[in-house]
Amino acid sequence: MSTIAPRTTLGEPPDPLADAPAAFDPFELSDTVMGDVVDPYPKMAELLAESPVHVGPVDLGTGPTETMPGGPIPVTVFGFDECVSVLKDNETFSSTVYESVIGMVMGRTILQMDEPEHRVARALVAPAFRSKVLEHWEAGLVRGVVDEQIDQFADRGRADLVRELTWNFPVQVIARILGLARSDFSRFQRWAIEITSVATNWDRAVAASAALRDYFADVMDDRRSHPADDLISELVTVEVDGERLTDEEIYSFLRLLLPAGVETTYRASGSLLFGLLTNPDQLDAVVADRSLVTQAFEEAVRWEPPVTVILRRAMRDTQIGGVAVEEGADVALLIGAANRDARKYDHPDQFDIFRSVRQHVGFGFGVHVCLGMHLARMESRVAINTLFDRLGDLRFDPEPGQDYHIHGLAFRSPLALPVAFSAR
Amino acid sequence: MRVEIRVDRDKCMGSGNCHFWAPGSFDLGDDGRVVVLDPEASDEERLTVAAEGCPVGAITIIGSDPPPG
């Protein structure tokens, strides 16, 4: 097993070893994929019961959050209705709060834009993510990717579905939708991991961002002269109401697809499998009736959203749920807590694909609602269906003492999904 | 029970969530904004989820009893 040397120079030529998948074990980047908190939800429920909105530091089990002395006092929102009200009021609560960290690495993207600029920019990229367009990728591309992953372990009778399935398929799907060369996939996956680990390794993320820019620049040049049936060809030609994307906007958007489109789907599909495997009656129901896969995925995104926090900044003195909020205050929306608000959901901590209340904020809400939610839904549905088509009698089969639980605070998913099965 | 669906196309930002929950009753038009199909094609629960789940609150469901006679 090898480790990844941090890249310290920008625009460094591609590492020739990057195309050797065996040389790269992403799980050595434990800072990227793991967090220490196993279950932050009891603490969140306790704070929510105290008040749906907290002003000042909160302690979710990792110590109190830090506050800038003298600055506006930050606010943390735990309640469902309160989160929804903030997400819908995009004039008072600005997304420019994302400029400082994510924006510096990804570039300027729709994530950090406010209206009216956001609406124009989103309209340029939105058509590629509509469910009708996605159907085009479903049967051949996504199913093919998942089949290929399952081929690697179907005969073995045992597998870790995190390392051998959920980790791999979303990045492969994105790479193919972008139209990247197959020989570039492992390099692309490495950059994806590096750029999404920005919170723990700034230099590595910045280097990956520059490497992706150079790489995409070449691909875009090629697609301008040789358009193909892929997303990059579409982005270099798209025009809405006379508006086009600049090269810099395309680089930024493509980079954003990595944390937004790869990491989230990997985490969400893992948590869905965890929910089903720990509730065998629901697993059996879904295996027997595949029309339930859709609502099972929605329940997984409610119960264990892959991203548990959304940030906004108050643009004026205001209030949330009757609690005063200062102009300039950072507002952390704990959508993970909101999705388990006992005022909205019965038995909120249970994974229950048959629950009657289905609305959730796992994809966010308001004008910034997840652009890729239909892709995430489709990919995960195909992955689960393919898995159930090919493997029977699926059940947890951990090594003694193996930790296969869902971990993390801001980003959550199972560390491993050790399963046994019989091939169909 | 007859159902009427009202949509605000100026508010609509084309999330497609309504089509996801109630595909027989909602779709996105060529301009990427909501169009109402058949209100009766989805049960009440799905229409409610579609309306509540609209991220910008562009959908209102109005239920009414069948007119007399």
HADDOCK unambig.tbl for C-alpha pairs under 7 A between the chains (distance, minus, plus):
assign (segid A and resid 88 and name CA) (segid B and resid 56 and name CA) 6.35 0.50 0.50
assign (segid A and resid 358 and name CA) (segid B and resid 49 and name CA) 6.92 0.50 0.50
assign (segid A and resid 359 and name CA) (segid B and resid 49 and name CA) 6.42 0.50 0.50
assign (segid A and resid 359 and name CA) (segid B and resid 52 and name CA) 7.00 0.50 0.50
assign (segid A and resid 359 and name CA) (segid B and resid 53 and name CA) 5.85 0.50 0.50
assign (segid A and resid 365 and name CA) (segid B and resid 55 and name CA) 4.79 0.50 0.50
assign (segid A and resid 366 and name CA) (segid B and resid 55 and name CA) 4.39 0.50 0.50
assign (segid A and resid 366 and name CA) (segid B and resid 56 and name CA) 5.00 0.50 0.50
assign (segid A and resid 367 and name CA) (segid B and resid 13 and name CA) 6.67 0.50 0.50
assign (segid A and resid 367 and name CA) (segid B and resid 55 and name CA) 6.63 0.50 0.50
assign (segid A and resid 367 and name CA) (segid B and resid 56 and name CA) 6.32 0.50 0.50
assign (segid A and resid 369 and name CA) (segid B and resid 55 and name CA) 6.63 0.50 0.50
